[in-house]
Amino acid sequence: MARHGSLLALVLMGVMLAVAGAEEHAAELPRPLVIQLPSSTTEKTAADEAEAEARCASWRVAVEANNVLPWSAVPAECAAHVRRYVTGPAYRSDLELVAREASAYARSLAASASDRAADAWVFDVDETLLSNLPYYADHGYGLELFDHREFDRWVEKGEAPAIPSSLKLYKEVRDLGFKTFLLTGRSEGHQGVTVDNLKKQGFHDWDRLILRAAADRTKTATAYKSEKRKEMEAEGYKILGNSGDQWSDLLGYSMSARSFKLPNPMYYIP
Amino acid sequence: MARHGSLLALVLMGVMLAVAGAEEHAAELPRPLVIQLPSSTTEKTAADEAEAEARCASWRVAVEANNVLPWSAVPAECAAHVRRYVTGPAYRSDLELVAREASAYARSLAASASDRAADAWVFDVDETLLSNLPYYADHGYGLELFDHREFDRWVEKGEAPAIPSSLKLYKEVRDLGFKTFLLTGRSEGHQGVTVDNLKKQGFHDWDRLILRAAADRTKTATAYKSEKRKEMEAEGYKILGNSGDQWSDLLGYSMSARSFKLPNPMYYIP
């Protein structure tokens, strides 16, 4: 009820501001009795808020459909929207739906072929298998520009939790007999802590964990990951599934037969 | 307030149903005094509704990110969600944001190059330039399976309205000097009515309108549209932008430098 009360207050304030605004264009009308609250010039009206919410919902969907690029930080007006999304049930629901679609696809492949020895599934790590939400909670959920040093310090703690729906998918894909290749933008310097973090969170028995070598540091993620996928193909593997939270995990060349884009409105990697 | 009243009724009914359900597993407990309303067995609880809403929102975003495929009709539980979306402000907001991103990209290209003679932008027609919402309003907004004959009768009326944000983008892209190629899955038999419909809605001066020939009828849209884009490239055109509501408008080969996926939760074309 408290929320409805403050909404009502916002609506009333909106009406007051609208009257005040209209007056600018109609000086002949008597000045209405408007109590000017201290913050009324910067206060947003309920209509403004609703419009911003619609724009931010549109922005988030457009990011997921790869319509917005490049972007360096969450738009300021969408900071609260993104925070609510990633800390609320919608993010979890979105992650779960993508995992279910990937699982159904993996099972359909397993049902139609007997020999899985060459079949591979690629998983990204950050925001795909492991979640860095605890880090982003301290950094505005993507509102702040990305700080490599700060993030590296977080990675070195090895405390990123598993994304539960991804852990379930990972285990299922392994149990179905797919080779599992973990392909991450993390640098080779983080190998030890990444292995420990993954194992502590229940990820085991991957076939390969590929980290970014010094020579790959200046490449875009799209180029680096495409090269690595091409190497897998050259070794005879068929990449049938690819799960990642960035389009740069999925696009480029040597693309997977099917790609699964996990939601991520907090950052963009080219 | 009436909505809050019925919400309260739904919550109360939910509690009653939960109690009734629990009783099945605990026969030793005394039967609670539950007034059985006539519709109580089919009535959904508020929690059920909220969960279905979350699932449908996730489904819609997953469709936009190309995570769900193929699908033949909107999931039954999402019929109301999709109807509300396409008839409400969110669909318009999503369309407008994608058009703004496309426009910014087109202007950035125009600013960085002087000769635009070979630069091309591809537009799909249905649910991209023209809207078939009046047709889908009569057919459950995608809940019904697609009926070719019915849809053809609608197309022959030539009354599909323009999508306003797409009309604005179309004009801007033309004004910036791009060649505009309209590439549609409509068959050549609909050429006359399609030209009339487009012109009546304000679309003029396209460089080419490509419809599906008899020989293309059995091809997927992805294959048909890729072939046509390849022909454009063979003629020397550089496809820099591509706007479509289906991933099959955008993926395949001879892909555009950038693609813009307009929202469409009503149908899927492979």
Interface residues (C-beta under 8 A of the other chain):
Chain A: A54 R55 A57 S58 W59 V61 A62 E64 A65 N66 N67 V68 P89 A90 S93 D94 E96 L97 V98 E101 A102 S259 F260 K261 P263
Chain B: A54 R55 A57 S58 W59 V61 A62 E64 A65 N66 N67 V68 P89 A90 S93 D94 E96 L97 V98 E101 A102 S259 F260 K261 P263
